[in-house]
């Protein structure tokens, strides 16, 4: 945690809110400390949980469970099938398996088992042992039934049916059916308070399920056979009528056929084939003619250059020879022209020969083009002739086209009826054969026996669960207690929440410390000393000066001397927020310690409404602070002196209720007393009323040099302390520090973080001479 020290009139400032650690997310150490603090609660709840578990085991009736396993196997019916089952039919889907599970859980199957085993007449089954809660409910229903005078009379048959229904309901409650993993095995178990009954009912369930499958298969096959037989007669008549209608229509319309087709259709098909070939020939001739015509039309010069014709064509050999000759002449002409010039006689002669060869090539191409034109015209004529023949035959068959369409429709209808009849006939024969094979598709692979030991309640599991639930409840209660923790436990909380100096812990003044103080007082009286002015609880710091209690008060004195350095006489007020926080005890011990150390000290009981300090005097005073303030008596005459420590005590004698105590504490009379006391005493310790209920301390604040704030450890809410101090800035500015009173030193170490001083309280105790001052609660 972080500590904030902001100056305010030489004192520690009061922050508006607690300053926690924003970087921490999950403090495992703090969680462990919380668990250690609440270990007793958790252990107690765990013990209670185990005790409740033991009580449950004592009154719970034992239950016995018997189980059997049923395998769903398609291969069991393979002998009743004409063909081997496919892989798809051998695999049962999850939906089919769940369906079988629901059949086993059904009320119909439960009623079958009830009737076979006569469970409605079995008192051990109908009236099982009841839990205490169930027994109470049944008795309550019986009592209510006594007052039902208007209930109608019930017949014996209705009573019998009611008992059957109740038996089936009980049977379903004790039955457990589930699939074993991803297999085709179903586990069936039944729990009963009678071992023999559990085994017999489980076996009866398996037998009833197998019988139910046989009956279901037989009934389904019987119904299918009867229905198919009637359907076959109708389908056979319809198929015969449709075939007869086809033949009559064919004869009436002259739709003769050869090889399954009409003659006109065969002729038309042949002509279409010839037309396709003729079209191909025409296209080929047209392509050749167009090619050569384009060559001839390009001129003689271009014709010679483009005269590259396939060797498959007629006349190409002549053209190829001429073109070869032409190329040779051209090559020789170019050589001579390059060597001797274009005007050379031989070059001129070769050019004339080249022109002559080119003319011959062009003539050959012209003749070849003309021949291809003739072929193209012949192909066109043949194609036109075939088209005329096809048109003529198509015209002849147009009259029978509509009749042919009707014939095709009749043939399709007759074929469909024939196929349907054959399919139903095959199914009828298959159903007739399967009816004679009553084989179920399931078998028992694990026979149910009589259980020898109870299945529930499981003692180890019940006890473990009881302990776990107890631990969880204890953890919840402990967490709730920690959540409600709103009190000061550590000094660092005082610094963080209030921004004030922490002076230390004042342990609980328990039995050993009091007993030692009383023993010392008795010894002093026996030695002839006068009775001490205070009771034992007010002299702990004096009687046990080496204790941690006295050490904390010394720390408070040092804080006052440091802060109030330079003041010859110091007025220190002892305040708290709520009553019963031990401020009077702290004031008396603090003042007594100052006096015992040789300082002139005056202790004033300033709590005029509840003068607890004055009540702790061994003798009741006759006059006190009120009379001194009012001027009725001089204040020194009301002072009591403790002979042992020389501590001067100004008590408060309150007769009746005083409503203006704040005016008395802020009056000139009180101011005069303080001013006179400053001249005679080094320390003036004033026990003031608590801040929350009254304003007396606020009225006295201007006369005090400093305040010691007393807060009860683990009892005073932090928010209340912070709010009160923030509301009283004139007191907050003079606070010397805060002490946590009534601290349980044994529990303190459980609240401190790792490495904090609270973790080493027991080790510090070795430096305290009087260890008895650190006492536990009595």
Secondary structure, DSSP 8 states (H G I E B T S, - for coil): ------EETTEE---SS----TT-S--HHHHHHHHHHTHHHHHHHHHHHHHHHHHHHHHS--BEEEEEEEEE-GGGGGGG-SS---HHHH---HHHHHHHHHHHH-HHHHHHHHHHHTGGG-HHHHT----HHHHHHHHHHHHHHHT-TT-----HHHHHHHHHHHHHHHHHHHEEEEE-TTSSEEEEEEEESSHHHHHHHHHHHHHHHHHHHHHHHHHHHHHHHHHHHHHHHHHHHHHHHHHHHHHHHHHHTT--EETTEEHHHHHHHHHHHHHHHHHHHHHHHHHHHHHHHHHHHT-HHHHHHT----TTSTTHHHHHHHHHHHHHHHHHHHHHHHHH-TT-HHHHHHHHHHHHHHHHHHHHHHHHHHHHHHHHHHHHHHHHHHHHHHHHHHHHHGGGHHHHHHHHHHHHHHHHHHHHHHHHHHHHHHHHHHTT----SEEEEE-----SS--BS-HHHHHHHHHHHHHHHHHHHHHHHHHT--B--SHHHHHHHH---EEEEEE---HHHHHHHHHHHHHHHHTT----SB-GGGGHHHHTTTSHHHHHHHHHHHHHHHHTTT-SSEEEEEEESSTTSSHHHHHHHHHHHHHHTT--EEEEE--SSS-HHHHTBSS--SS-HHHHHHTSS-GGGGEEEETTTTEEEE-----S--S-HHHHHTSHHHHHHHHHHHHH-SEEEEE---TTT-SHHHHHGGG-SEEEEEEETTTSBHHHHHHHHHH-HHHHTTEEEEEEEEE-HHHHTTTS-TTSGGGGHHHHGGG-S-GGGS----
